[in-house]
Structure formats: structure tokens, C-alpha cells
Amino acid sequence: MPTELFRKGDHACIAFHDLVRGDDGVHANQFLVIDGAESALIDPGGALLYTPLSLAMSPYVQPRDLTWIVASHQDPDIIGSVDRWLMYTKARIVCSKLWGRFIPHSVPHYQKDTGADRYMLLPDEGGDIPIGFSYLRAVPGHFLHSVGNFQFYDPVSRILFSGDLGASMAEVPYEPIDDFDVHQQTMIGFHRRYMASNRACRWWARRARQLDLAMIVPQHGPPIAGAANIRRFIDWVESLVCGVDLLTEDERELGWMGRM
């Protein structure tokens, strides 16, 4: 069942968090942002999710009327269904310029109307994606975990759609966390493996503190809301030792890579 994260006037943010069934794939959330007659679908997932997501979002927006398909990075659970969205909607695809030549590999060569005009390729510094009378801001999150990674900030709801940063694989109700000390234990294994380095984390934390945040919403797991939890999360990311920080020439010490 979808969860409305925000609604005010003609602006709404909806999370779809229960569409991956059983062991069919990695659990993932998808997000729809609406402003007036325009809309953006963030990280719609792979082919596994195209039909259930199309049905779930139809009470809010008919798929054929989508304005944007927005991809934080290139992974299959992010944008593996791009061929279907290009075929059955008129939406344009938003992604990093680094992935603008890779994502089309998921599109059959015979598929019409899938050329460069269907893509908005983001420079490394990001930019604004117009939607209705507002916009989504593409916030750089490079190396967290993709080399060309973006998060998307909605200034109306003050929600940061953070992609894999903040991901948790714990099976809990989809509602804002209430105990950060407990929640961080569900994030640590994933982040040690999938985030590149503490330097990348510190770089992100400086940017995040410049945003007016009401909620941080990752692609996996529950949202992080409230000033205290958001502050603690940013501090936690800033101090995180991960990725190449943990590499060693002694293979016997690489056991951390298998723990998530």
C-alpha cells in the first residue's frame, strides 16, 4: 500500500515500498513526486516492478502522463525497466551524464523514439529538474555508492530522496525511525560495503547540512525524519569508515565484506 510522505495543495510525494514480493529481488522503494499536472518517478526499479508499479501509481498519475523518470544511478533495481517506461510513456529519463551511454543498453535497438532527446543528462555538479511550478534539485552524491550518483531534493516537502545512502535491509514497518541507535545497526553492514570511502561521506555531509531537511528517504528501508535523527544520521555518515578505507592486503581480514 502506498504511503503519502507529503501532500499540500497540488504538491505530493508518494512512496511505494511493498511491491517486491518474497525473494524475487532486492527490496526497494520507489517514489512519485507530483506538482500540478507534472510528475517525476524516482528510481522506478527493474522489469520485475514495471507492472505492479504502473498499477500502484495509477490512482495518482497515469503512467502515460509521466513527465520524468529520474534515476539516482545505473543499477538494475534503479532503472532496469527503462525500456518499458520509454515505450509506454512520453517521459524523459534523468540520469548522470556518466550513465547516459550505459542505460540505453537496456533498450532494444528496434525500439522507436528512444534517442538522445528522451534523456536529460546531469553534469557532475547537478542541476534543477522542472516539475510543475516547482523543481527537483539533483544533489551530487558521487561514490555513494556509484561514481555518478545523485540524490534528489524536493524544496516544497523538504524531502531528500537519498538513493542508497541511508539504506537499511531490516524488515520493519514503513514509517520514520524512532530509535537511531537501533537503526544504525541495520545500516552499518550495507554502508561499509557499498559506500566508497570516508572522504566521499564527509563531502556529502557538508552538502547535506546546507539543505533544509524535513526527511531523508532512502531507496531501501524506512525514512529518517525529525531534526534530531537527521542530524545524527548526517554525523554518522560523516564519521563512517567504509569501502576502500577498510581494504587490506591480508585477505584473512576481508571478512567484513561478507557481513551485511
Phi and psi restraints in degrees (value plus and minus 20) as a CYANA .aco file:
   2 PRO   PHI     -82.5   -42.5
   2 PRO   PSI     134.1   174.1
   3 THR   PHI    -140.2  -100.2
   3 THR   PSI     105.7   145.7
   4 GLU   PHI    -101.7   -61.7
   4 GLU   PSI      93.1   133.1
   5 LEU   PHI     -99.1   -59.1
   5 LEU   PSI     -48.1    -8.1
   6 PHE   PHI    -181.0  -141.0
   6 PHE   PSI     122.7   162.7
   7 ARG   PHI    -174.0  -134.0
   7 ARG   PSI     105.9   145.9
   8 LYS   PHI    -173.8  -133.8
   8 LYS   PSI      97.7   137.7
   9 GLY   PHI      39.8    79.8
   9 GLY   PSI    -147.1  -107.1
  10 ASP   PHI    -111.7   -71.7
  10 ASP   PSI      -9.0    31.0
  11 HIS   PHI    -133.2   -93.2
  11 HIS   PSI     111.0   151.0
  12 ALA   PHI    -167.7  -127.7
  12 ALA   PSI     130.6   170.6
  13 CYS   PHI    -148.8  -108.8
  13 CYS   PSI     104.2   144.2
  14 ILE   PHI    -143.3  -103.3
  14 ILE   PSI     117.0   157.0
  15 ALA   PHI    -127.7   -87.7
  15 ALA   PSI     115.8   155.8
  16 PHE   PHI    -132.2   -92.2
  16 PHE   PSI      93.7   133.7
  17 HIS   PHI    -147.9  -107.9
  17 HIS   PSI     -16.6    23.4
  18 ASP   PHI    -152.7  -112.7
  18 ASP   PSI       9.9    49.9
  19 LEU   PHI    -110.3   -70.3
  19 LEU   PSI     -41.1    -1.1
  20 VAL   PHI    -104.4   -64.4
  20 VAL   PSI      99.0   139.0
  21 ARG   PHI    -120.7   -80.7
  21 ARG   PSI     116.9   156.9
  22 GLY   PHI      34.1    74.1
  22 GLY   PSI    -152.3  -112.3
  23 ASP   PHI    -121.2   -81.2
  23 ASP   PSI       2.2    42.2
  24 ASP   PHI     -88.7   -48.7
  24 ASP   PSI     -41.0    -1.0
  25 GLY   PHI    -199.1  -159.1
  25 GLY   PSI     158.1   198.1
  26 VAL   PHI     -87.9   -47.9
  26 VAL   PSI     108.6   148.6
  27 HIS   PHI     -79.1   -39.1
  27 HIS   PSI     113.6   153.6
  28 ALA   PHI    -170.0  -130.0
  28 ALA   PSI     131.2   171.2
  29 ASN   PHI    -122.1   -82.1
  29 ASN   PSI     130.0   170.0
  30 GLN   PHI    -145.2  -105.2
  30 GLN   PSI     134.0   174.0
  31 PHE   PHI    -155.5  -115.5
  31 PHE   PSI     120.8   160.8
  32 LEU   PHI    -141.7  -101.7
  32 LEU   PSI     106.9   146.9
  33 VAL   PHI    -135.7   -95.7
  33 VAL   PSI     109.2   149.2
  34 ILE   PHI    -143.0  -103.0
  34 ILE   PSI     113.7   153.7
  35 ASP   PHI    -157.4  -117.4
  35 ASP   PSI      88.5   128.5
  36 GLY   PHI      42.3    82.3
  36 GLY   PSI    -145.7  -105.7
  37 ALA   PHI    -111.6   -71.6
  37 ALA   PSI     -18.4    21.6
  38 GLU   PHI    -135.8   -95.8
  38 GLU   PSI     139.9   179.9
  39 SER   PHI    -174.7  -134.7
  39 SER   PSI     137.9   177.9
  40 ALA   PHI    -156.1  -116.1
  40 ALA   PSI     110.7   150.7
  41 LEU   PHI    -124.2   -84.2
  41 LEU   PSI      99.0   139.0
  42 ILE   PHI    -119.9   -79.9
  42 ILE   PSI     105.9   145.9
  43 ASP   PHI      31.5    71.5
  43 ASP   PSI      47.0    87.0
  44 PRO   PHI     -92.7   -52.7
  44 PRO   PSI     -31.1     8.9
  45 GLY   PHI      73.8   113.8
  45 GLY   PSI    -188.6  -148.6
  46 GLY   PHI    -115.7   -75.7
  46 GLY   PSI    -191.8  -151.8
  47 ALA   PHI     -78.9   -38.9
  47 ALA   PSI     -49.7    -9.7
  48 LEU   PHI     -74.4   -34.4
  48 LEU   PSI     -50.8   -10.8
  49 LEU   PHI    -126.2   -86.2
  49 LEU   PSI     -26.4    13.6
  50 TYR   PHI     -76.7   -36.7
  50 TYR   PSI     -71.3   -31.3
  51 THR   PHI     -87.9   -47.9
  51 THR   PSI     -71.1   -31.1
  52 PRO   PHI     -82.3   -42.3
  52 PRO   PSI     -55.1   -15.1
  53 LEU   PHI     -89.9   -49.9
  53 LEU   PSI     -61.2   -21.2
  54 SER   PHI     -77.8   -37.8
  54 SER   PSI     -62.2   -22.2
  55 LEU   PHI     -89.4   -49.4
  55 LEU   PSI     -61.6   -21.6
  56 ALA   PHI     -87.0   -47.0
  56 ALA   PSI     -53.8   -13.8
  57 MET   PHI    -106.5   -66.5
  57 MET   PSI     -32.4     7.6
  58 SER   PHI     -81.5   -41.5
  58 SER   PSI     -49.3    -9.3
  59 PRO   PHI     -86.1   -46.1
  59 PRO   PSI     -38.7     1.3
  60 TYR   PHI    -121.2   -81.2
  60 TYR   PSI     -68.3   -28.3
  61 VAL   PHI    -166.5  -126.5
  61 VAL   PSI     112.7   152.7
  62 GLN   PHI     -91.0   -51.0
  62 GLN   PSI     113.3   153.3
  63 PRO   PHI     -70.4   -30.4
  63 PRO   PSI     -58.5   -18.5
  64 ARG   PHI     -83.6   -43.6
  64 ARG   PSI     -37.9     2.1
  65 ASP   PHI    -117.5   -77.5
  65 ASP   PSI     -18.1    21.9
  66 LEU   PHI     -79.5   -39.5
  66 LEU   PSI     122.7   162.7
  67 THR   PHI    -112.0   -72.0
  67 THR   PSI     -64.0   -24.0
  68 TRP   PHI    -154.8  -114.8
  68 TRP   PSI     124.4   164.4
  69 ILE   PHI    -132.6   -92.6
  69 ILE   PSI      98.8   138.8
  70 VAL   PHI    -132.6   -92.6
  70 VAL   PSI     108.1   148.1
  71 ALA   PHI    -139.3   -99.3
  71 ALA   PSI     103.1   143.1
  72 SER   PHI     -89.8   -49.8
  72 SER   PSI     -53.8   -13.8
  73 HIS   PHI    -178.7  -138.7
  73 HIS   PSI    -180.5  -140.5
  74 GLN   PHI    -123.4   -83.4
  74 GLN   PSI     -21.7    18.3
  75 ASP   PHI     -83.7   -43.7
  75 ASP   PSI     133.6   173.6
  76 PRO   PHI     -79.1   -39.1
  76 PRO   PSI     -55.8   -15.8
  77 ASP   PHI     -95.7   -55.7
  77 ASP   PSI     -22.4    17.6
  78 ILE   PHI    -118.6   -78.6
  78 ILE   PSI     -71.7   -31.7
  79 ILE   PHI    -162.6  -122.6
  79 ILE   PSI       3.2    43.2
  80 GLY   PHI     -84.9   -44.9
  80 GLY   PSI     -38.7     1.3
  81 SER   PHI    -114.5   -74.5
  81 SER   PSI      -2.6    37.4
  82 VAL   PHI     -76.4   -36.4
  82 VAL   PSI     -54.5   -14.5
  83 ASP   PHI     -80.8   -40.8
  83 ASP   PSI     -60.5   -20.5
  84 ARG   PHI     -90.4   -50.4
  84 ARG   PSI     -59.6   -19.6
  85 TRP   PHI     -86.4   -46.4
  85 TRP   PSI     -55.7   -15.7
  86 LEU   PHI     -89.4   -49.4
  86 LEU   PSI     -54.8   -14.8
  87 MET   PHI     -95.7   -55.7
  87 MET   PSI     -62.4   -22.4
  88 TYR   PHI    -123.0   -83.0
  88 TYR   PSI     -20.7    19.3
  89 THR   PHI    -152.7  -112.7
  89 THR   PSI     151.0   191.0
  90 LYS   PHI    -121.8   -81.8
  90 LYS   PSI     -11.2    28.8
  91 ALA   PHI     -84.3   -44.3
  91 ALA   PSI     131.7   171.7
  92 ARG   PHI    -117.0   -77.0
  92 ARG   PSI     131.3   171.3
  93 ILE   PHI    -116.1   -76.1
  93 ILE   PSI     110.6   150.6
  94 VAL   PHI    -129.2   -89.2
  94 VAL   PSI     106.0   146.0
  95 CYS   PHI    -178.5  -138.5
  95 CYS   PSI     150.9   190.9
  96 SER   PHI     -81.3   -41.3
  96 SER   PSI     126.6   166.6
  97 LYS   PHI     -80.6   -40.6
  97 LYS   PSI     -43.4    -3.4
  98 LEU   PHI     -86.9   -46.9
  98 LEU   PSI     -46.5    -6.5
  99 TRP   PHI    -126.1   -86.1
  99 TRP   PSI     -17.5    22.5
 100 GLY   PHI     -84.5   -44.5
 100 GLY   PSI     -39.9     0.1
 101 ARG   PHI    -121.0   -81.0
 101 ARG   PSI     -27.1    12.9
 102 PHE   PHI    -120.1   -80.1
 102 PHE   PSI     -63.8   -23.8
 103 ILE   PHI     -77.4   -37.4
 103 ILE   PSI     -58.4   -18.4
 104 PRO   PHI     -80.9   -40.9
 104 PRO   PSI     -33.5     6.5
 105 HIS   PHI     -84.5   -44.5
 105 HIS   PSI     -36.3     3.7
 106 SER   PHI    -108.8   -68.8
 106 SER   PSI     -19.1    20.9
 107 VAL   PHI    -129.2   -89.2
 107 VAL   PSI     104.1   144.1
 108 PRO   PHI     -76.1   -36.1
 108 PRO   PSI     123.1   163.1
 109 HIS   PHI     -84.8   -44.8
 109 HIS   PSI     -43.6    -3.6
 110 TYR   PHI    -107.2   -67.2
 110 TYR   PSI     -23.7    16.3
 111 GLN   PHI     -94.5   -54.5
 111 GLN   PSI     107.8   147.8
 112 LYS   PHI    -101.2   -61.2
 112 LYS   PSI     140.3   180.3
 113 ASP   PHI      35.6    75.6
 113 ASP   PSI      24.9    64.9
 114 THR   PHI    -146.9  -106.9
 114 THR   PSI       4.7    44.7
 115 GLY   PHI    -101.1   -61.1
 115 GLY   PSI    -187.4  -147.4
 116 ALA   PHI     -80.9   -40.9
 116 ALA   PSI     -47.1    -7.1
 117 ASP   PHI     -88.6   -48.6
 117 ASP   PSI     -31.5     8.5
 118 ARG   PHI    -111.7   -71.7
 118 ARG   PSI     -16.9    23.1
 119 TYR   PHI    -140.9  -100.9
 119 TYR   PSI     118.6   158.6
 120 MET   PHI    -131.7   -91.7
 120 MET   PSI      87.9   127.9
 121 LEU   PHI    -115.9   -75.9
 121 LEU   PSI     103.3   143.3
 122 LEU   PHI    -106.3   -66.3
 122 LEU   PSI     113.3   153.3
 123 PRO   PHI     -90.2   -50.2
 123 PRO   PSI     146.9   186.9
 124 ASP   PHI     -77.5   -37.5
 124 ASP   PSI     -51.4   -11.4
 125 GLU   PHI    -100.8   -60.8
 125 GLU   PSI     -23.1    16.9
 126 GLY   PHI      66.2   106.2
 126 GLY   PSI    -177.3  -137.3
 127 GLY   PHI     142.0   182.0
 127 GLY   PSI    -196.6  -156.6
 128 ASP   PHI    -125.6   -85.6
 128 ASP   PSI     119.3   159.3
 129 ILE   PHI    -130.0   -90.0
 129 ILE   PSI      88.5   128.5
 130 PRO   PHI     -87.0   -47.0
 130 PRO   PSI     116.1   156.1
 131 ILE   PHI    -166.5  -126.5
 131 ILE   PSI      91.6   131.6
 132 GLY   PHI      40.4    80.4
 132 GLY   PSI    -147.6  -107.6
 133 PHE   PHI    -116.1   -76.1
 133 PHE   PSI      -7.9    32.1
 134 SER   PHI    -150.7  -110.7
 134 SER   PSI    -171.7  -131.7
 135 TYR   PHI    -184.9  -144.9
 135 TYR   PSI     142.2   182.2
 136 LEU   PHI    -127.8   -87.8
 136 LEU   PSI     115.0   155.0
 137 ARG   PHI    -117.4   -77.4
 137 ARG   PSI     104.5   144.5
 138 ALA   PHI    -101.0   -61.0
 138 ALA   PSI      92.8   132.8
 139 VAL   PHI    -122.4   -82.4
 139 VAL   PSI     102.5   142.5
 140 PRO   PHI     -78.9   -38.9
 140 PRO   PSI     114.1   154.1
 141 GLY   PHI    -159.5  -119.5
 141 GLY   PSI      24.7    64.7
 142 HIS   PHI     -82.7   -42.7
 142 HIS   PSI     119.6   159.6
 143 PHE   PHI      51.9    91.9
 143 PHE   PSI      -3.5    36.5
 144 LEU   PHI    -147.3  -107.3
 144 LEU   PSI      44.2    84.2
 145 HIS   PHI    -132.7   -92.7
 145 HIS   PSI     -26.4    13.6
 146 SER   PHI    -105.7   -65.7
 146 SER   PSI     132.3   172.3
 147 VAL   PHI     -87.3   -47.3
 147 VAL   PSI     -47.8    -7.8
 148 GLY   PHI    -140.2  -100.2
 148 GLY   PSI      61.3   101.3
 149 ASN   PHI    -139.0   -99.0
 149 ASN   PSI     115.7   155.7
 150 PHE   PHI    -148.7  -108.7
 150 PHE   PSI     128.2   168.2
 151 GLN   PHI    -130.4   -90.4
 151 GLN   PSI     143.4   183.4
 152 PHE   PHI    -149.2  -109.2
 152 PHE   PSI     103.0   143.0
 153 TYR   PHI    -127.0   -87.0
 153 TYR   PSI     107.4   147.4
 154 ASP   PHI    -121.8   -81.8
 154 ASP   PSI      89.2   129.2
 155 PRO   PHI     -90.0   -50.0
 155 PRO   PSI     -38.7     1.3
 156 VAL   PHI     -95.5   -55.5
 156 VAL   PSI     -72.5   -32.5
 157 SER   PHI    -103.3   -63.3
 157 SER   PSI     -37.1     2.9
 158 ARG   PHI      43.6    83.6
 158 ARG   PSI      14.4    54.4
 159 ILE   PHI    -120.3   -80.3
 159 ILE   PSI     114.7   154.7
 160 LEU   PHI    -125.3   -85.3
 160 LEU   PSI      94.2   134.2
 161 PHE   PHI    -104.3   -64.3
 161 PHE   PSI      86.2   126.2
 162 SER   PHI    -119.0   -79.0
 162 SER   PSI     -12.5    27.5
 163 GLY   PHI      42.4    82.4
 163 GLY   PSI    -151.9  -111.9
 164 ASP   PHI    -100.5   -60.5
 164 ASP   PSI     -34.0     6.0
 165 LEU   PHI     -94.4   -54.4
 165 LEU   PSI     103.6   143.6
 166 GLY   PHI      75.3   115.3
 166 GLY   PSI     -17.3    22.7
 167 ALA   PHI     -84.1   -44.1
 167 ALA   PSI     122.3   162.3
 168 SER   PHI    -158.0  -118.0
 168 SER   PSI     117.6   157.6
 169 MET   PHI    -120.2   -80.2
 169 MET   PSI     -10.7    29.3
 170 ALA   PHI     -90.0   -50.0
 170 ALA   PSI     122.0   162.0
 171 GLU   PHI    -108.6   -68.6
 171 GLU   PSI      74.0   114.0
 172 VAL   PHI    -153.1  -113.1
 172 VAL   PSI     141.7   181.7
 173 PRO   PHI     -79.3   -39.3
 173 PRO   PSI     129.1   169.1
 174 TYR   PHI    -103.0   -63.0
 174 TYR   PSI      68.9   108.9
 175 GLU   PHI    -175.9  -135.9
 175 GLU   PSI     137.2   177.2
 176 PRO   PHI     -74.9   -34.9
 176 PRO   PSI     120.8   160.8
 177 ILE   PHI     -83.9   -43.9
 177 ILE   PSI     131.0   171.0
 178 ASP   PHI    -137.4   -97.4
 178 ASP   PSI     -26.8    13.2
 179 ASP   PHI    -161.9  -121.9
 179 ASP   PSI      79.0   119.0
 180 PHE   PHI     -85.2   -45.2
 180 PHE   PSI     -54.7   -14.7
 181 ASP   PHI     -79.5   -39.5
 181 ASP   PSI     -60.9   -20.9
 182 VAL   PHI     -91.4   -51.4
 182 VAL   PSI     -63.3   -23.3
 183 HIS   PHI     -85.2   -45.2
 183 HIS   PSI     -56.0   -16.0
 184 GLN   PHI     -83.5   -43.5
 184 GLN   PSI     -45.5    -5.5
 185 GLN   PHI     -89.3   -49.3
 185 GLN   PSI     -44.2    -4.2
 186 THR   PHI    -104.9   -64.9
 186 THR   PSI     -30.2     9.8
 187 MET   PHI    -121.7   -81.7
 187 MET   PSI     -46.4    -6.4
 188 ILE   PHI     -81.7   -41.7
 188 ILE   PSI     -64.8   -24.8
 189 GLY   PHI     -82.3   -42.3
 189 GLY   PSI     -65.7   -25.7
 190 PHE   PHI     -80.3   -40.3
 190 PHE   PSI     -66.5   -26.5
 191 HIS   PHI     -90.4   -50.4
 191 HIS   PSI     -55.7   -15.7
 192 ARG   PHI     -80.8   -40.8
 192 ARG   PSI     -55.5   -15.5
 193 ARG   PHI    -105.7   -65.7
 193 ARG   PSI     -60.7   -20.7
 194 TYR   PHI    -119.4   -79.4
 194 TYR   PSI     -35.3     4.7
 195 MET   PHI    -112.3   -72.3
 195 MET   PSI     121.9   161.9
 196 ALA   PHI     -92.7   -52.7
 196 ALA   PSI     -64.7   -24.7
 197 SER   PHI    -189.3  -149.3
 197 SER   PSI     143.4   183.4
 198 ASN   PHI     -85.2   -45.2
 198 ASN   PSI     -52.5   -12.5
 199 ARG   PHI     -79.9   -39.9
 199 ARG   PSI     -64.3   -24.3
 200 ALA   PHI     -83.5   -43.5
 200 ALA   PSI     -58.1   -18.1
 201 CYS   PHI     -84.7   -44.7
 201 CYS   PSI     -63.7   -23.7
 202 ARG   PHI     -85.2   -45.2
 202 ARG   PSI     -58.6   -18.6
 203 TRP   PHI     -81.5   -41.5
 203 TRP   PSI     -62.2   -22.2
 204 TRP   PHI     -86.6   -46.6
 204 TRP   PSI     -62.7   -22.7
 205 ALA   PHI     -79.5   -39.5
 205 ALA   PSI     -59.8   -19.8
 206 ARG   PHI     -81.6   -41.6
 206 ARG   PSI     -60.6   -20.6
 207 ARG   PHI     -88.9   -48.9
 207 ARG   PSI     -62.4   -22.4
 208 ALA   PHI     -81.8   -41.8
 208 ALA   PSI     -55.8   -15.8
 209 ARG   PHI     -88.9   -48.9
 209 ARG   PSI     -34.1     5.9
 210 GLN   PHI    -106.5   -66.5
 210 GLN   PSI     -28.6    11.4
 211 LEU   PHI    -114.7   -74.7
 211 LEU   PSI     126.2   166.2
 212 ASP   PHI    -106.9   -66.9
 212 ASP   PSI      80.7   120.7
 213 LEU   PHI    -129.3   -89.3
 213 LEU   PSI     110.0   150.0
 214 ALA   PHI    -122.9   -82.9
 214 ALA   PSI     -42.6    -2.6
 215 MET   PHI    -181.9  -141.9
 215 MET   PSI     122.1   162.1
 216 ILE   PHI    -134.0   -94.0
 216 ILE   PSI     104.3   144.3
 217 VAL   PHI    -143.2  -103.2
 217 VAL   PSI      84.4   124.4
 218 PRO   PHI    -102.1   -62.1
 218 PRO   PSI     148.5   188.5
 219 GLN   PHI     -96.8   -56.8
 219 GLN   PSI     -39.9     0.1
 220 HIS   PHI    -147.2  -107.2
 220 HIS   PSI     108.3   148.3
 221 GLY   PHI      70.6   110.6
 221 GLY   PSI    -195.7  -155.7
 222 PRO   PHI    -101.4   -61.4
 222 PRO   PSI     144.6   184.6
 223 PRO   PHI     -93.9   -53.9
 223 PRO   PSI     140.8   180.8
 224 ILE   PHI    -136.1   -96.1
 224 ILE   PSI      98.1   138.1
 225 ALA   PHI    -153.1  -113.1
 225 ALA   PSI     142.3   182.3
 226 GLY   PHI      69.3   109.3
 226 GLY   PSI     120.0   160.0
 227 ALA   PHI     -76.3   -36.3
 227 ALA   PSI     -63.1   -23.1
 228 ALA   PHI     -86.2   -46.2
 228 ALA   PSI     -67.0   -27.0
 229 ASN   PHI     -87.4   -47.4
 229 ASN   PSI     -58.5   -18.5
 230 ILE   PHI     -84.4   -44.4
 230 ILE   PSI     -63.8   -23.8
 231 ARG   PHI     -82.0   -42.0
 231 ARG   PSI     -63.6   -23.6
 232 ARG   PHI     -86.0   -46.0
 232 ARG   PSI     -57.6   -17.6
 233 PHE   PHI     -83.9   -43.9
 233 PHE   PSI     -66.6   -26.6
 234 ILE   PHI     -81.8   -41.8
 234 ILE   PSI     -62.6   -22.6
 235 ASP   PHI     -81.5   -41.5
 235 ASP   PSI     -59.9   -19.9
 236 TRP   PHI     -84.3   -44.3
 236 TRP   PSI     -65.1   -25.1
 237 VAL   PHI     -82.1   -42.1
 237 VAL   PSI     -63.0   -23.0
 238 GLU   PHI     -79.1   -39.1
 238 GLU   PSI     -53.7   -13.7
 239 SER   PHI    -117.6   -77.6
 239 SER   PSI     -17.6    22.4
 240 LEU   PHI     -88.1   -48.1
 240 LEU   PSI     109.6   149.6
 241 VAL   PHI    -118.7   -78.7
 241 VAL   PSI     102.7   142.7
 242 CYS   PHI    -177.2  -137.2
 242 CYS   PSI     151.4   191.4
 243 GLY   PHI      33.0    73.0
 243 GLY   PSI    -145.1  -105.1
 244 VAL   PHI     -86.0   -46.0
 244 VAL   PSI     -38.6     1.4
 245 ASP   PHI     -80.1   -40.1
 245 ASP   PSI     -47.1    -7.1
 246 LEU   PHI    -119.8   -79.8
 246 LEU   PSI     -21.7    18.3
 247 LEU   PHI     -88.5   -48.5
 247 LEU   PSI     125.2   165.2
 248 THR   PHI    -165.5  -125.5
 248 THR   PSI     133.5   173.5
 249 GLU   PHI     -96.6   -56.6
 249 GLU   PSI     -34.0     6.0
 250 ASP   PHI    -108.0   -68.0
 250 ASP   PSI      84.3   124.3
 251 GLU   PHI     -81.5   -41.5
 251 GLU   PSI     -42.0    -2.0
 252 ARG   PHI     -87.7   -47.7
 252 ARG   PSI     -37.3     2.7
 253 GLU   PHI    -117.7   -77.7
 253 GLU   PSI     -10.4    29.6
 254 LEU   PHI    -113.6   -73.6
 254 LEU   PSI      -5.5    34.5
 255 GLY   PHI     -79.5   -39.5
 255 GLY   PSI     -46.3    -6.3
 256 TRP   PHI     -80.5   -40.5
 256 TRP   PSI     -45.7    -5.7
 257 MET   PHI     -86.5   -46.5
 257 MET   PSI     -44.6    -4.6
 258 GLY   PHI    -112.4   -72.4
 258 GLY   PSI     -22.8    17.2
 259 ARG   PHI    -125.0   -85.0
 259 ARG   PSI      96.5   136.5
